[in-house]
Amino acid sequence: MLMPERRARKPSFLAFCGGLLAAAAVGLSAYASHGVSEPLAQSHLNTAAMYAFGHGVVLAVLGAASLNRLGRGALYVLLLGTLLFSGSLTGNVLAQTPTTLAPAGGMTLMAGWVLLAFSALRR
């Protein structure tokens, strides 16, 4: 019996980060539902969890894919934007820090998606 040829697979830092973001999002959502009673804090945590989960899944799936340099760079921009946006909202609830990094994170996320869109045209 012949063994099918296997591609050499390298570990993917982006996929790893995506998995961690998705796991953290589940925890944030649970904490928002069961550990926080203030509505604004719940809203901040749920928003942070939603963005972290969605972008974590994208990173987990596309991070392991073979993308062109622009696509891989776009994923790093998405990771940075998610950390800034979700991190700012989470920091506001857990450590009472201001949400001043959230707008920069949102703009970074939009830039990452635009870069990913352009990378799709360059395949």
MMTF fields as JSON, N, C-alpha, C and O atoms, coordinates in Angstrom:
{
  "mmtfVersion": "1.0.0",
  "mmtfProducer": "UNKNOWN",
  "numBonds": 491,
  "numAtoms": 492,
  "numGroups": 123,
  "numChains": 1,
  "numModels": 1,
  "chainsPerModel": [1],
  "groupsPerChain": [123],
  "chainIdList": ["A"],
  "bondAtomList": [4, 2, 8, 6, 12, 10, 16, 14, 20, 18, 24, 22, 28, 26, 32, 30, 36, 34, 40, 38, 44, 42, 48, 46, 52, 50, 56, 54, 60, 58, 64, 62, 68, 66, 72, 70, 76, 74, 80, 78, 84, 82, 88, 86, 92, 90, 96, 94, 100, 98, 104, 102, 108, 106, 112, 110, 116, 114, 120, 118, 124, 122, 128, 126, 132, 130, 136, 134, 140, 138, 144, 142, 148, 146, 152, 150, 156, 154, 160, 158, 164, 162, 168, 166, 172, 170, 176, 174, 180, 178, 184, 182, 188, 186, 192, 190, 196, 194, 200, 198, 204, 202, 208, 206, 212, 210, 216, 214, 220, 218, 224, 222, 228, 226, 232, 230, 236, 234, 240, 238, 244, 242, 248, 246, 252, 250, 256, 254, 260, 258, 264, 262, 268, 266, 272, 270, 276, 274, 280, 278, 284, 282, 288, 286, 292, 290, 296, 294, 300, 298, 304, 302, 308, 306, 312, 310, 316, 314, 320, 318, 324, 322, 328, 326, 332, 330, 336, 334, 340, 338, 344, 342, 348, 346, 352, 350, 356, 354, 360, 358, 364, 362, 368, 366, 372, 370, 376, 374, 380, 378, 384, 382, 388, 386, 392, 390, 396, 394, 400, 398, 404, 402, 408, 406, 412, 410, 416, 414, 420, 418, 424, 422, 428, 426, 432, 430, 436, 434, 440, 438, 444, 442, 448, 446, 452, 450, 456, 454, 460, 458, 464, 462, 468, 466, 472, 470, 476, 474, 480, 478, 484, 482, 488, 486],
  "bondOrderList": [1, 1, 1, 1, 1, 1, 1, 1, 1, 1, 1, 1, 1, 1, 1, 1, 1, 1, 1, 1, 1, 1, 1, 1, 1, 1, 1, 1, 1, 1, 1, 1, 1, 1, 1, 1, 1, 1, 1, 1, 1, 1, 1, 1, 1, 1, 1, 1, 1, 1, 1, 1, 1, 1, 1, 1, 1, 1, 1, 1, 1, 1, 1, 1, 1, 1, 1, 1, 1, 1, 1, 1, 1, 1, 1, 1, 1, 1, 1, 1, 1, 1, 1, 1, 1, 1, 1, 1, 1, 1, 1, 1, 1, 1, 1, 1, 1, 1, 1, 1, 1, 1, 1, 1, 1, 1, 1, 1, 1, 1, 1, 1, 1, 1, 1, 1, 1, 1, 1, 1, 1, 1],
  "groupList": [{"groupName": "MET", "atomNameList": ["N", "CA", "C", "O"], "elementList": ["N", "C", "C", "O"], "formalChargeList": [0, 0, 0, 0], "bondAtomList": [1, 0, 2, 1, 3, 2], "bondOrderList": [1, 1, 2], "singleLetterCode": "M", "chemCompType": "L-PEPTIDE LINKING"}, {"groupName": "LEU", "atomNameList": ["N", "CA", "C", "O"], "elementList": ["N", "C", "C", "O"], "formalChargeList": [0, 0, 0, 0], "bondAtomList": [1, 0, 2, 1, 3, 2], "bondOrderList": [1, 1, 2], "singleLetterCode": "L", "chemCompType": "L-PEPTIDE LINKING"}, {"groupName": "PRO", "atomNameList": ["N", "CA", "C", "O"], "elementList": ["N", "C", "C", "O"], "formalChargeList": [0, 0, 0, 0], "bondAtomList": [1, 0, 2, 1, 3, 2], "bondOrderList": [1, 1, 2], "singleLetterCode": "P", "chemCompType": "L-PEPTIDE LINKING"}, {"groupName": "GLU", "atomNameList": ["N", "CA", "C", "O"], "elementList": ["N", "C", "C", "O"], "formalChargeList": [0, 0, 0, 0], "bondAtomList": [1, 0, 2, 1, 3, 2], "bondOrderList": [1, 1, 2], "singleLetterCode": "E", "chemCompType": "L-PEPTIDE LINKING"}, {"groupName": "ARG", "atomNameList": ["N", "CA", "C", "O"], "elementList": ["N", "C", "C", "O"], "formalChargeList": [0, 0, 0, 0], "bondAtomList": [1, 0, 2, 1, 3, 2], "bondOrderList": [1, 1, 2], "singleLetterCode": "R", "chemCompType": "L-PEPTIDE LINKING"}, {"groupName": "ALA", "atomNameList": ["N", "CA", "C", "O"], "elementList": ["N", "C", "C", "O"], "formalChargeList": [0, 0, 0, 0], "bondAtomList": [1, 0, 2, 1, 3, 2], "bondOrderList": [1, 1, 2], "singleLetterCode": "A", "chemCompType": "L-PEPTIDE LINKING"}, {"groupName": "LYS", "atomNameList": ["N", "CA", "C", "O"], "elementList": ["N", "C", "C", "O"], "formalChargeList": [0, 0, 0, 0], "bondAtomList": [1, 0, 2, 1, 3, 2], "bondOrderList": [1, 1, 2], "singleLetterCode": "K", "chemCompType": "L-PEPTIDE LINKING"}, {"groupName": "SER", "atomNameList": ["N", "CA", "C", "O"], "elementList": ["N", "C", "C", "O"], "formalChargeList": [0, 0, 0, 0], "bondAtomList": [1, 0, 2, 1, 3, 2], "bondOrderList": [1, 1, 2], "singleLetterCode": "S", "chemCompType": "L-PEPTIDE LINKING"}, {"groupName": "PHE", "atomNameList": ["N", "CA", "C", "O"], "elementList": ["N", "C", "C", "O"], "formalChargeList": [0, 0, 0, 0], "bondAtomList": [1, 0, 2, 1, 3, 2], "bondOrderList": [1, 1, 2], "singleLetterCode": "F", "chemCompType": "L-PEPTIDE LINKING"}, {"groupName": "CYS", "atomNameList": ["N", "CA", "C", "O"], "elementList": ["N", "C", "C", "O"], "formalChargeList": [0, 0, 0, 0], "bondAtomList": [1, 0, 2, 1, 3, 2], "bondOrderList": [1, 1, 2], "singleLetterCode": "C", "chemCompType": "L-PEPTIDE LINKING"}, {"groupName": "GLY", "atomNameList": ["N", "CA", "C", "O"], "elementList": ["N", "C", "C", "O"], "formalChargeList": [0, 0, 0, 0], "bondAtomList": [1, 0, 2, 1, 3, 2], "bondOrderList": [1, 1, 2], "singleLetterCode": "G", "chemCompType": "PEPTIDE LINKING"}, {"groupName": "VAL", "atomNameList": ["N", "CA", "C", "O"], "elementList": ["N", "C", "C", "O"], "formalChargeList": [0, 0, 0, 0], "bondAtomList": [1, 0, 2, 1, 3, 2], "bondOrderList": [1, 1, 2], "singleLetterCode": "V", "chemCompType": "L-PEPTIDE LINKING"}, {"groupName": "TYR", "atomNameList": ["N", "CA", "C", "O"], "elementList": ["N", "C", "C", "O"], "formalChargeList": [0, 0, 0, 0], "bondAtomList": [1, 0, 2, 1, 3, 2], "bondOrderList": [1, 1, 2], "singleLetterCode": "Y", "chemCompType": "L-PEPTIDE LINKING"}, {"groupName": "HIS", "atomNameList": ["N", "CA", "C", "O"], "elementList": ["N", "C", "C", "O"], "formalChargeList": [0, 0, 0, 0], "bondAtomList": [1, 0, 2, 1, 3, 2], "bondOrderList": [1, 1, 2], "singleLetterCode": "H", "chemCompType": "L-PEPTIDE LINKING"}, {"groupName": "GLN", "atomNameList": ["N", "CA", "C", "O"], "elementList": ["N", "C", "C", "O"], "formalChargeList": [0, 0, 0, 0], "bondAtomList": [1, 0, 2, 1, 3, 2], "bondOrderList": [1, 1, 2], "singleLetterCode": "Q", "chemCompType": "L-PEPTIDE LINKING"}, {"groupName": "ASN", "atomNameList": ["N", "CA", "C", "O"], "elementList": ["N", "C", "C", "O"], "formalChargeList": [0, 0, 0, 0], "bondAtomList": [1, 0, 2, 1, 3, 2], "bondOrderList": [1, 1, 2], "singleLetterCode": "N", "chemCompType": "L-PEPTIDE LINKING"}, {"groupName": "THR", "atomNameList": ["N", "CA", "C", "O"], "elementList": ["N", "C", "C", "O"], "formalChargeList": [0, 0, 0, 0], "bondAtomList": [1, 0, 2, 1, 3, 2], "bondOrderList": [1, 1, 2], "singleLetterCode": "T", "chemCompType": "L-PEPTIDE LINKING"}, {"groupName": "TRP", "atomNameList": ["N", "CA", "C", "O"], "elementList": ["N", "C", "C", "O"], "formalChargeList": [0, 0, 0, 0], "bondAtomList": [1, 0, 2, 1, 3, 2], "bondOrderList": [1, 1, 2], "singleLetterCode": "W", "chemCompType": "L-PEPTIDE LINKING"}],
  "groupTypeList": [0, 1, 0, 2, 3, 4, 4, 5, 4, 6, 2, 7, 8, 1, 5, 8, 9, 10, 10, 1, 1, 5, 5, 5, 5, 11, 10, 1, 7, 5, 12, 5, 7, 13, 10, 11, 7, 3, 2, 1, 5, 14, 7, 13, 1, 15, 16, 5, 5, 0, 12, 5, 8, 10, 13, 10, 11, 11, 1, 5, 11, 1, 10, 5, 5, 7, 1, 15, 4, 1, 10, 4, 10, 5, 1, 12, 11, 1, 1, 1, 10, 16, 1, 1, 8, 7, 10, 7, 1, 16, 10, 15, 11, 1, 5, 14, 16, 2, 16, 16, 1, 5, 2, 5, 10, 10, 0, 16, 1, 0, 5, 10, 17, 11, 1, 1, 5, 8, 7, 5, 1, 4, 4],
  "groupIdList": [1, 2, 3, 4, 5, 6, 7, 8, 9, 10, 11, 12, 13, 14, 15, 16, 17, 18, 19, 20, 21, 22, 23, 24, 25, 26, 27, 28, 29, 30, 31, 32, 33, 34, 35, 36, 37, 38, 39, 40, 41, 42, 43, 44, 45, 46, 47, 48, 49, 50, 51, 52, 53, 54, 55, 56, 57, 58, 59, 60, 61, 62, 63, 64, 65, 66, 67, 68, 69, 70, 71, 72, 73, 74, 75, 76, 77, 78, 79, 80, 81, 82, 83, 84, 85, 86, 87, 88, 89, 90, 91, 92, 93, 94, 95, 96, 97, 98, 99, 100, 101, 102, 103, 104, 105, 106, 107, 108, 109, 110, 111, 112, 113, 114, 115, 116, 117, 118, 119, 120, 121, 122, 123],
  "secStructList": [7, 7, 7, 7, 7, 7, 7, 7, 7, 7, 7, 7, 2, 2, 2, 2, 2, 2, 2, 2, 2, 2, 2, 2, 2, 2, 2, 2, 2, 2, 2, 2, 2, 2, 6, 7, 7, 7, 2, 2, 2, 2, 2, 2, 2, 2, 2, 2, 2, 2, 2, 2, 2, 2, 2, 2, 2, 2, 2, 2, 2, 2, 6, 6, 1, 7, 7, 7, 2, 2, 2, 2, 2, 2, 2, 2, 2, 2, 2, 2, 2, 2, 2, 2, 2, 2, 2, 2, 2, 2, 2, 2, 2, 2, 2, 7, 7, 7, 7, 6, 6, 2, 2, 2, 2, 2, 2, 2, 2, 2, 2, 2, 2, 2, 2, 2, 2, 2, 2, 2, 2, 6, 7],
  "xCoordList": [0.84, 0.0, 0.889, 1.813, 0.61, 1.388, 0.835, -0.377, 1.742, 1.333, 1.154, 2.011, 0.068, -0.097, 0.986, 1.398, 1.419, 2.452, 1.893, 0.8, 2.64, 2.208, 3.032, 4.245, 2.365, 3.077, 3.744, 3.201, 4.899, 5.553, 4.778, 4.6, 4.334, 3.563, 4.394, 5.008, 4.393, 5.107, 4.104, 2.943, 4.542, 3.638, 3.227, 4.002, 2.035, 1.529, 1.259, 0.347, 2.066, 1.878, 0.514, -0.161, 0.108, -1.187, -2.344, -3.291, -2.284, -3.347, -3.368, -4.438, -2.197, -2.095, -2.755, -3.552, -2.427, -3.033, -4.542, -5.3, -4.969, -6.409, -7.134, -8.208, -6.547, -7.144, -7.21, -8.209, -6.146, -6.151, -7.188, -7.863, -7.312, -8.323, -9.732, -10.553, -10.014, -11.343, -11.619, -12.729, -10.629, -10.807, -11.035, -11.898, -10.258, -10.434, -11.812, -12.425, -12.297, -13.615, -14.719, -15.667, -14.609, -15.607, -15.58, -16.631, -14.388, -14.265, -14.803, -15.48, -14.506, -15.022, -16.54, -17.179, -17.1, -18.555, -19.192, -20.198, -18.601, -19.126, -18.993, -19.904, -17.862, -17.666, -18.671, -19.205, -18.922, -19.898, -21.281, -22.03, -21.626, -22.961, -23.11, -24.181, -22.042, -22.175, -21.404, -21.685, -20.442, -19.605, -19.71, -19.081, -20.491, -20.598, -22.078, -22.884, -22.421, -23.835, -24.111, -25.257, -23.104, -23.304, -23.531, -22.717, -24.616, -24.935, -23.853, -23.58, -23.236, -22.208, -20.987, -20.402, -20.611, -19.474, -19.791, -18.941, -21.007, -21.417, -21.352, -20.884, -21.821, -21.81, -20.383, -20.1, -19.487, -18.086, -17.468, -16.795, -17.696, -17.114, -17.714, -16.994, -19.013, -19.636, -19.156, -18.953, -18.974, -18.448, -17.015, -16.654, -16.204, -14.817, -14.779, -13.966, -15.655, -15.693, -16.114, -15.548, -17.101, -17.573, -16.462, -16.25, -15.762, -14.682, -13.52, -12.947, -13.17, -12.065, -12.403, -11.545, -13.633, -14.001, -13.998, -13.405, -14.656, -14.729, -13.357, -13.059, -12.527, -11.199, -10.285, -9.377, -10.517, -9.753, -10.003, -9.07, -11.251, -11.583, -10.911, -10.353, -10.966, -10.32, -8.824, -8.258, -8.185, -6.749, -6.45, -5.467, -7.295, -7.065, -7.164, -6.398, -8.093, -8.295, -7.271, -6.589, -7.171, -6.295, -4.831, -3.947, -4.567, -3.187, -2.402, -1.191, -3.079, -2.417, -2.368, -1.673, -3.091, -3.129, -1.877, -1.212, -1.58, -0.453, -0.982, -1.657, -0.676, -1.12, 0.091, 1.233, -0.175, 0.917, 1.358, 0.721, 2.432, 2.985, 1.986, 1.895, 1.243, 0.255, -0.832, -1.255, -1.284, -2.311, -1.827, -2.56, -0.595, -0.04, 0.121, -0.17, 0.582, 0.695, -0.66, -0.779, -1.685, -3.044, -3.507, -4.183, -3.156, -3.55, -2.859, -3.461, -1.609, -0.921, -1.564, -1.657, -2.006, -2.715, -4.038, -4.415, -4.748, -5.99, -5.72, -6.492, -4.643, -4.293, -4.037, -4.55, -3.254, -2.974, -4.254, -4.475, -5.095, -6.35, -7.257, -7.896, -7.317, -8.148, -7.617, -8.386, -6.305, -5.714, -5.961, -6.259, -5.838, -6.089, -7.556, -7.873, -8.445, -9.872, -10.439, -10.963, -10.329, -10.889, -10.137, -10.732, -8.831, -8.037, -8.408, -8.444, -8.685, -9.076, -10.407, -10.553, -11.378, -12.686, -12.581, -13.199, -11.797, -11.628, -10.868, -11.234, -9.827, -9.065, -9.924, -9.732, -10.866, -11.774, -12.597, -12.805, -13.064, -13.902, -13.06, -13.405, -11.968, -11.203, -10.243, -9.989, -9.711, -8.705, -9.061, -8.234, -10.27, -10.743, -9.816, -9.653, -9.211, -8.407, -9.322, -10.38, -8.933, -9.785, -9.79, -8.88, -10.807, -10.945, -10.318, -10.783, -9.284, -8.699, -8.072, -7.915, -7.709, -7.109, -8.151, -7.811, -9.407, -10.448, -10.618, -10.705, -10.669, -10.8, -9.608, -9.789, -8.408, -7.226, -7.315, -6.939, -7.813, -7.994, -9.016, -8.818, -10.105, -11.133, -10.613, -10.893, -9.858, -9.267, -8.25, -8.161, -7.495, -6.52, -7.234, -6.776, -8.353, -9.132, -9.633, -9.552, -10.146, -10.624, -9.479, -9.652, -8.319, -7.161, -6.763, -6.425, -6.802, -6.466, -7.399, -6.956, -8.683, -9.639, -9.44, -9.569, -9.126, -8.86, -7.61, -7.599, -6.564, -5.35, -5.642, -5.128, -6.458, -6.812, -7.595, -7.41, -8.464, -9.221, -8.282, -8.427, -7.316, -6.37, -5.483, -5.093, -5.165, -4.33, -5.06, -4.43, -6.388, -7.167, -7.101, -7.24, -6.891, -6.77, -5.392, -5.216, -4.419, -3.037, -2.62, -1.425, -3.552, -3.195, -2.656, -2.309],
  "yCoordList": [-1.173, 0.0, 1.241, 1.35, 2.159, 3.379, 4.421, 4.589, 5.111, 6.179, 7.468, 7.811, 8.17, 9.435, 10.426, 10.463, 11.209, 12.195, 13.249, 13.772, 13.551, 14.564, 15.83, 15.781, 16.924, 18.188, 18.429, 18.086, 19.01, 19.399, 20.578, 21.602, 20.424, 21.492, 22.131, 21.455, 23.427, 24.174, 24.681, 24.924, 24.838, 25.436, 26.842, 27.549, 27.224, 28.534, 29.39, 29.115, 30.423, 31.351, 32.031, 32.216, 32.402, 33.072, 32.154, 32.588, 30.898, 29.952, 29.723, 29.623, 29.642, 29.494, 30.682, 30.496, 31.895, 33.091, 33.113, 33.529, 32.666, 32.613, 31.681, 32.011, 30.519, 29.593, 30.187, 30.022, 30.882, 31.523, 32.639, 32.791, 33.418, 34.482, 33.907, 34.428, 32.834, 32.234, 31.666, 31.805, 31.033, 30.497, 31.62, 31.516, 32.686, 33.826, 34.453, 34.91, 34.475, 35.042, 34.263, 34.857, 32.954, 32.135, 32.466, 32.607, 32.59, 32.942, 34.33, 34.532, 35.295, 36.65, 36.688, 37.367, 35.961, 35.927, 35.309, 35.807, 34.226, 33.59, 34.524, 34.621, 35.207, 36.144, 37.298, 37.735, 37.784, 38.859, 38.412, 39.194, 37.156, 36.653, 36.316, 36.504, 35.82, 35.293, 36.054, 35.894, 36.877, 37.52, 39.018, 39.651, 39.606, 41.064, 41.432, 40.855, 42.394, 42.779, 44.128, 44.41, 44.959, 46.272, 46.135, 45.519, 46.695, 46.535, 47.048, 46.403, 48.193, 48.713, 47.794, 47.561, 47.282, 46.357, 45.071, 44.545, 44.574, 43.379, 43.644, 42.803, 44.811, 45.175, 45.233, 44.719, 45.864, 45.948, 44.56, 44.278, 43.701, 42.359, 41.522, 40.787, 41.629, 40.873, 41.356, 40.55, 42.663, 43.193, 42.722, 42.286, 42.809, 42.336, 40.854, 40.428, 40.071, 38.626, 38.341, 37.462, 39.075, 38.859, 39.128, 38.337, 40.232, 40.563, 39.587, 39.161, 39.232, 38.285, 36.916, 36.272, 36.471, 35.157, 35.136, 34.249, 36.104, 36.143, 36.237, 35.508, 37.126, 37.279, 36.122, 35.765, 35.538, 34.35, 33.194, 32.488, 32.997, 31.925, 32.185, 31.271, 33.421, 33.761, 33.471, 32.887, 33.871, 33.623, 32.135, 31.66, 31.394, 29.956, 29.244, 28.32, 29.668, 29.008, 29.496, 28.69, 30.8, 31.33, 31.367, 31.384, 31.379, 31.413, 30.191, 30.267, 29.059, 27.82, 27.659, 26.776, 28.496, 28.401, 29.035, 29.852, 28.646, 29.281, 30.497, 30.368, 31.649, 32.912, 33.638, 33.341, 34.591, 35.429, 36.364, 36.418, 37.09, 37.945, 39.002, 39.306, 39.556, 40.568, 39.955, 40.573, 38.755, 38.083, 37.759, 37.937, 37.284, 36.969, 38.253, 38.273, 39.316, 40.604, 41.111, 41.676, 40.906, 41.32, 40.594, 41.187, 39.318, 38.574, 39.109, 39.151, 39.516, 40.131, 41.463, 41.804, 42.211, 43.47, 43.176, 43.896, 42.126, 41.736, 41.325, 41.667, 40.604, 40.204, 41.437, 41.533, 42.377, 43.6, 44.377, 44.834, 44.528, 45.257, 44.608, 45.299, 43.289, 42.573, 42.775, 43.007, 42.687, 42.89, 44.308, 44.51, 45.287, 46.672, 46.908, 47.484, 46.463, 46.726, 45.94, 46.524, 44.63, 43.803, 44.021, 44.024, 44.2, 44.441, 45.734, 45.791, 46.769, 48.05, 47.943, 48.463, 47.268, 47.107, 46.223, 46.505, 45.159, 44.257, 44.949, 44.818, 45.676, 46.423, 47.448, 47.706, 48.029, 48.994, 48.352, 48.952, 47.137, 46.45, 45.875, 46.036, 45.214, 44.495, 45.379, 45.117, 46.418, 47.243, 48.73, 49.562, 49.067, 50.444, 51.361, 52.532, 50.826, 51.646, 52.27, 51.717, 53.409, 54.023, 53.195, 52.404, 53.39, 52.647, 53.408, 53.296, 54.165, 55.021, 54.248, 54.806, 52.988, 52.208, 51.522, 51.011, 51.513, 50.845, 51.453, 50.697, 52.777, 53.317, 52.957, 52.644, 53.001, 52.609, 51.131, 50.744, 50.316, 48.898, 48.675, 47.836, 49.418, 49.305, 49.715, 49.056, 50.798, 51.232, 50.205, 49.949, 49.626, 48.602, 47.368, 46.766, 46.993, 45.867, 46.144, 45.279, 47.337, 47.675, 47.625, 47.128, 48.136, 48.097, 46.649, 46.317, 45.795, 44.393, 43.716, 42.942, 44.001, 43.403, 43.917, 43.156, 45.201, 45.753, 45.1, 44.744, 44.939, 44.268, 42.826, 42.341, 42.15, 40.765, 40.709, 39.793, 41.687, 41.74, 41.942, 41.276, 42.861, 43.073, 41.864, 41.579, 41.155, 39.96, 38.89, 38.096, 38.866, 37.893, 38.168, 37.248, 39.414, 39.769, 39.444, 39.381, 39.239, 39.025, 37.578, 37.292, 36.653, 35.232, 34.701, 33.522],
  "zCoordList": [0.0, 0.0, 0.0, 0.806, -0.89, -0.988, -0.041, 0.093, 0.606, 1.515, 0.71, -0.106, 0.928, 0.203, 0.641, 1.8, -0.315, -0.008, 0.93, 0.714, 1.958, 2.913, 2.714, 2.513, 2.774, 2.714, 4.054, 5.104, 4.006, 5.251, 5.825, 5.164, 7.024, 7.657, 8.755, 9.581, 8.735, 9.75, 10.772, 10.442, 11.991, 12.981, 12.535, 11.892, 12.873, 12.475, 13.709, 14.489, 13.867, 14.98, 14.885, 15.898, 13.676, 13.504, 13.867, 14.522, 13.454, 13.811, 15.322, 15.922, 15.932, 17.389, 18.089, 19.008, 17.658, 18.25, 18.026, 18.902, 16.855, 16.578, 17.536, 18.037, 17.788, 18.752, 20.141, 20.842, 20.551, 21.871, 21.955, 22.973, 20.882, 20.868, 20.99, 21.745, 20.247, 20.307, 21.699, 22.214, 22.306, 23.653, 24.666, 25.537, 24.545, 25.447, 25.26, 26.225, 24.028, 23.752, 24.447, 24.96, 24.469, 25.164, 26.65, 27.275, 27.218, 28.633, 28.93, 29.938, 28.058, 28.248, 28.207, 29.011, 27.274, 27.154, 28.392, 28.898, 28.875, 30.091, 31.289, 32.112, 31.383, 32.494, 32.414, 33.434, 31.201, 31.033, 31.478, 32.063, 31.205, 31.55, 33.023, 33.6, 33.634, 34.994, 36.06, 37.248, 35.667, 36.675, 36.725, 37.573, 35.836, 35.773, 35.793, 35.062, 36.633, 36.702, 36.047, 35.697, 35.875, 35.275, 33.764, 33.076, 33.245, 31.818, 30.856, 29.844, 31.157, 30.256, 30.235, 29.177, 31.384, 31.454, 30.689, 29.97, 30.846, 30.092, 28.59, 27.823, 28.182, 26.772, 26.232, 25.15, 26.994, 26.572, 26.427, 25.436, 27.407, 27.357, 26.229, 25.552, 26.025, 24.933, 23.567, 22.659, 23.42, 22.16, 21.949, 20.856, 22.992, 22.904, 22.556, 21.736, 23.174, 22.916, 21.478, 20.828, 20.98, 19.616, 18.603, 17.684, 18.771, 17.846, 17.986, 16.983, 19.205, 19.423, 18.84, 18.235, 19.016, 18.502, 16.97, 16.355, 16.373, 14.913, 14.268, 13.322, 14.774, 14.188, 14.582, 13.831, 15.748, 16.13, 15.181, 14.8, 14.799, 13.851, 12.504, 11.896, 12.047, 10.77, 10.85, 9.926, 11.936, 12.088, 12.182, 11.614, 12.897, 13.041, 11.696, 11.421, 10.873, 9.577, 8.545, 7.912, 8.383, 7.343, 7.758, 6.902, 9.057, 9.523, 9.122, 8.914, 9.01, 8.604, 7.092, 6.589, 6.362, 4.895, 4.304, 4.94, 3.096, 2.422, 1.678, 0.656, 2.185, 1.593, 1.022, 1.373, 0.14, -0.337, 0.784, 1.836, 0.565, 1.629, 2.086, 3.275, 1.144, 1.504, 2.387, 3.365, 2.053, 2.85, 4.247, 5.221, 4.35, 5.67, 6.485, 7.681, 5.84, 6.525, 6.992, 8.08, 6.163, 6.535, 7.785, 8.626, 7.922, 9.115, 10.36, 11.433, 10.23, 11.381, 11.75, 12.929, 10.75, 11.02, 11.727, 12.653, 11.301, 11.978, 13.423, 14.319, 13.652, 15.021, 15.877, 16.992, 15.371, 16.118, 16.396, 17.517, 15.383, 15.571, 16.596, 17.389, 16.584, 17.56, 18.971, 19.904, 19.123, 20.445, 20.945, 22.122, 20.059, 20.465, 20.801, 21.841, 19.925, 20.111, 21.296, 22.245, 21.231, 22.302, 23.613, 24.69, 23.507, 24.713, 25.402, 26.631, 24.635, 25.216, 25.953, 27.059, 25.337, 25.992, 27.236, 28.262, 27.133, 28.273, 29.387, 30.555, 29.053, 30.054, 30.773, 31.961, 30.053, 30.673, 31.776, 32.831, 31.536, 32.519, 33.662, 34.832, 33.323, 34.341, 35.131, 36.306, 34.503, 35.18, 35.177, 35.55, 34.766, 34.713, 33.912, 34.252, 32.851, 31.956, 30.911, 30.613, 30.351, 29.331, 28.041, 27.791, 27.25, 25.992, 24.823, 23.688, 25.093, 24.056, 22.904, 21.818, 23.102, 22.024, 21.129, 20.062, 21.559, 20.77, 19.375, 18.407, 19.223, 17.858, 16.965, 15.789, 17.512, 16.726, 16.345, 15.238, 17.267, 16.965, 15.872, 14.994, 15.918, 14.876, 13.512, 12.511, 13.47, 12.201, 11.7, 10.499, 12.613, 12.238, 11.686, 10.715, 12.306, 11.787, 10.378, 9.506, 10.152, 8.807, 7.797, 6.684, 8.18, 7.287, 6.991, 5.855, 8.005, 7.804, 6.819, 5.971, 6.925, 5.993, 4.575, 3.615, 4.435, 3.099, 2.509, 1.331, 3.312, 2.83, 2.43, 1.422, 3.212, 2.883, 1.575, 0.774, 1.363, 0.11, -1.076, -2.1, -0.945, -2.031, -2.261, -3.393, -1.189, -1.364, -2.164, -2.864, -2.061, -2.826, -4.324, -5.131, -4.697, -6.112, -6.67, -7.886, -5.797, -6.233, -6.214, -6.285, -6.122, -6.019, -7.292, -7.372]
}
